Amino acid sequence: MENHLASLAYKQAVELDMLSGIIADSFQFSEEDLRRRRAESVRNVKQTNGRISFEKRVRESVKDDDGWQG
């Protein structure tokens, strides 16, 4: 069981690294942007107990950017 969980964690880390690399290559972030994003992410993980929803984050982002009330 431990080996299976370790294998899954490794695969997830590889995918996260790929995603992080793609995003970093696509956008330029300031140090302040990174600090703000990290603080926001820590709050989100604490509030959701680690149950992050991509769809919910997209909806919140659109709502914040455009005043969308979906």
Long-range contacts (C-beta under 8 A, 24 or more apart in sequence): none
